[in-house]
Amino acid sequence: MIMRDKVEAVLAEIRPMLQRDGGDVELVEITEDNVVNVRLRGACGSCPGAMMTLKGGIERAMKERIPEVRSVENVG
């Protein structure tokens, strides 16, 4: 199981970029099979590029820093 503080540290690195565009990300849970569930908030929740932000930005950064992460999913 992935440590919550490791995931929060990666999100803390990403968060300023999202906030600059009026959005944010919140950690909801980490499943037993290492799927990180997040909630995109603000502008990120309704942005047409939200999936690109989620997969190309958040998930990529998460997997680079925490190889055990299987995927990052938005639970809206």
Phi, psi and omega in degrees: 000135181285141178286130181302322182293330176294316180295316179299324179295319178293317179298324179296328177289323184279326188309315181302324178294319179292319181294329178299330179262012177087016181240188178192170177223141181233133175284125179263307179196163171240120183282167179297334179263025172064037170262128180264117178262126180234167174237118174281132186238166178061222182299331181291333181289333184242003183288138177299335180266016184300319180294323178294317177299316183295307186277315184280337181253292186293309182296317181299312179298319181297314181292327178295319185270333181227087185302338180289343181295125178278314178196167175238127183236144175270124180258010174042000000 
